[in-house]
Amino acid sequence: MVYVRVKMSVVRNKVKEAWAIYQSKVMAWDKSCVEKVGGKYIGYWYTEYGDNGEITFLVRYPDLNAREEMAKIFWESGDEKVRQGIEEWLTYVPKANVKVLKSLPGSPLE
């Protein structure tokens, strides 16, 4: 198992607005892509401190190949409504930091 943490910068005071766009226009598509490759969302978090807010996703995949396959499905498929939702979402989260995490022995998420 690998965990992928995606931390996205959001303009301050726009986190809730950005999240509403994601929930209503992108979330179902994103989740279906993750599940198609055997992945699962672990959670979503946000902060609104400093100059920017952040939205963070944590997703579990069987391996990195599954993550790469999910990205391919996400970016190359979907209908026009999904594409427009993604484009709108990206106006709120123009920058993302992606890290691949592996559990240490004894971790509850092993």
Rosetta blueprint (number, residue, H / E / L):
1 M L
2 V E
3 Y E
4 V E
5 R E
6 V E
7 K E
8 M E
9 S E
10 V E
11 V E
12 R L
13 N L
14 K L
15 V H
16 K H
17 E H
18 A H
19 W H
20 A H
21 I H
22 Y H
23 Q H
24 S H
25 K H
26 V H
27 M H
28 A H
29 W H
30 D H
31 K H
32 S H
33 C H
34 V H
35 E H
36 K H
37 V L
38 G L
39 G L
40 K E
41 Y E
42 I E
43 G E
44 Y E
45 W E
46 Y E
47 T E
48 E L
49 Y L
50 G L
51 D L
52 N E
53 G E
54 E E
55 I E
56 T E
57 F E
58 L E
59 V E
60 R E
61 Y E
62 P L
63 D L
64 L H
65 N H
66 A H
67 R H
68 E H
69 E H
70 M H
71 A H
72 K H
73 I H
74 F H
75 W H
76 E H
77 S L
78 G L
79 D L
80 E H
81 K H
82 V H
83 R H
84 Q H
85 G H
86 I H
87 E H
88 E H
89 W H
90 L H
91 T H
92 Y H
93 V L
94 P L
95 K E
96 A E
97 N E
98 V E
99 K E
100 V E
101 L E
102 K L
103 S L
104 L L
105 P L
106 G L
107 S L
108 P L
109 L L
110 E L
